[in-house]
Amino acid sequence: MIMVNGSSIESLMPSGDRILVDTSQCVPLPTGNFVIRDGIGLVAKRVEHLPHWEPPMVFIKSGNTEYQTYDREGEELKIIGCATWAGKAAVMKAAGLAFWLAVTMSFPAAGQTVIRGVATVIDGDTIEIRGTRIRLHGIDAPEGDQICTRARRAVWHCGDEATMALTRHLGRSQVRCKTQEEDRFGRTIAVCFKGAGDINHWMVANGWAVAFRRFSLEYVAAEERAQKAKLGLWTGTFDMPWDWRAGKRGR
């Protein structure tokens, strides 16, 4: 059995519900809800097989529209088992192997660790906890010295504002980060949480960072909503952070 802990599969499987994982069913035929390993941890997603594709492909969907639908080659997908909704009070027995885990905010995958503590904000996508420099996975925020433009060509220090937005959001709260690997600068890549809230998602959803599509598509839907609502950076025009960095290197 699994306790759902997070919003990825809402409203089909709300946080607090329990679902059964049948690890004997690891092929998405027919389409259904599966627990998969996505590189961050174990998550519940709706997996739809796409027939007549070469190589074989699948769509991976969330019940919550805040999360982006994306595709993967079938061979890349690591399915743990088929998920079946059981309800908050139900007790179910599986014919095959079942086990407990937390969906979306799950137990770390192999090789992961969890870092906890009060975070010091370095910039809009980097924090530090007890001496460990942590780069927020899947997002990119404007650089500290980056300048953006608002109406009537008014310039503003959007990099500083993004840093301050993250600082205000975290305050002195305890932060929990699920680590992945180190980047080439020696920073630990992680998805971080304040309570039950995904901090990476919050930065994008409020317009203070963009989805770093080169590394993840998880936050694309949140970015599109922030852009439509003209939040944060989207109140005006700006260079994507990676373009700003490239421009600085070229000067």
Buried (B, 14 or more C-beta within 10 A) or exposed (E): BBBBBBBBBBEBBBBEBBBBBBBEBBEBEEBBBBBBBBBBBBBBBBBBBEEEEEEBBBBBBBBBEBBBBBBBEBEEBBBBBBBBBBEEEEEEEBEEEBEEBBBBBBEBBEEBEEBEBEBBBBBBBBBBBEEBBBBBBBBBBBBBEBBBBEEEEEEBBBBBBBBBBBBEBBEEEEBBBBBBEEEEEEBBBBBBBBEEBBBBBBBBBBBBBBBBBEBBBBBBBBBEBBBEEEBBBBBBEBBBBBEBBEEEEEE
